Amino acid sequence: MKQVIKGVLGEVLYRWPLHSLVPTNAAVVVAFHRIGRVEAGDTLTVDPEMFERFCRFFKRHFDVVPLGELVQRLETGAALNRALAITFDDGYRDNFENAAPILEQLALPATFFVVSGWIGTEVVPWWDAERGVRHPWMTWDDVRALLRRGFEIGGHTRTHVDLGIVGEDVAREEIAGGRADLEDKLGSRVDLFAYPYGGLRNIAECNRALVKAAGFRCCCSCDFGVTFATTNPFDLPRVPISSWYRTPHQFGFEMAREMTAAAA
């Protein structure tokens, strides 16, 4: 019921000029995983129709920019101006088949964080194995095609390791090694990073330092939060988008509330 109420309030907020009251010195990074048919118990997949609704909402009410540009604004102190960056984690093939065409149709940029050791393989991660399902990964040709089409590719480690529990040697291999894999396969610089699982406990501070040492410009979580001018790019929050959001307006209400509360 709370989700429905928030959706209604969000629709009112964004239908009228009231959303202009939302502070402009803030930005949002959203995170998707899969775009496809949603099955019972699946918290990682967003239906393509709903994804398009989100994208249209983003385009109408935010300044949608590449994540790299948002990071540059943080690095240089430039105005955030309600920027929004769209990201995807892991490297599922439906990102290439279902998400990319919608993004291109709406002329929206996005960043795809991929697990380098899973691209082009038949690896089934534990969260899919537990549900008895398999969702295929992109091939390297798919990833290269996304890059040619203007999308950003970012690092997400080699094997989706939990950087909150592994030691320095393993973390360095996963972080720097994953970047080396991507740059070798793509022939292009890769300097954006999101750590696996994305919770506050899923990266040790010593391993966060390895992200910077590896040459990345940011370290994205997947823990709910809004970005402000004072946000450290190596502690960059993202808002995960799942079926919990019944409508884009519910998301909009949550973001307006967070931005306004922080500015108060």
Stockholm file with secondary structure:
# STOCKHOLM 1.0

chainA/1-264         MKQVIKGVLGEVLYRWPLHSLVPTNAAVVVAFHRIGRVEAGDTLTVDPEMFERFCRFFKRHFDVVPLGELVQRLETGAALNRALAITFDDGYRDNFENAAPILEQLALPATFFVVSGWIGTEVVPWWDAERGVRHPWMTWDDVRALLRRGFEIGGHTRTHVDLGIVGEDVAREEIAGGRADLEDKLGSRVDLFAYPYGGLRNIAECNRALVKAAGFRCCCSCDFGVTFATTNPFDLPRVPISSWYRTPHQFGFEMAREMTAAAA
#=GR chainA/1-264 SS CHHHHHHHHHHHHHHSGGGGGSCSSEEEEEEECEESCCCTTCCSEECHHHHHHHHHHHHHHSEECCHHHHHHHHHHTCCCTTEEEEEEEETBHHIIIIIHHHHHHTTCCCEEEECTTTTTSCCCCHHHHTTTCCCCBCCHHHHHHHHHTTCEEEECCSSCCCBTTSCHHHHHHHHHHHHHHHHHHHSSCCCCBBCSSCSGGGBCHHHHHHHHHTTCSCCBCCSCCCEETTCCGGGBCCEECCTTCSSHHHHHHHHHHHHHHHHC
#=GC SS_cons         CHHHHHHHHHHHHHHSGGGGGSCSSEEEEEEECEESCCCTTCCSEECHHHHHHHHHHHHHHSEECCHHHHHHHHHHTCCCTTEEEEEEEETBHHIIIIIHHHHHHTTCCCEEEECTTTTTSCCCCHHHHTTTCCCCBCCHHHHHHHHHTTCEEEECCSSCCCBTTSCHHHHHHHHHHHHHHHHHHHSSCCCCBBCSSCSGGGBCHHHHHHHHHTTCSCCBCCSCCCEETTCCGGGBCCEECCTTCSSHHHHHHHHHHHHHHHHC
//
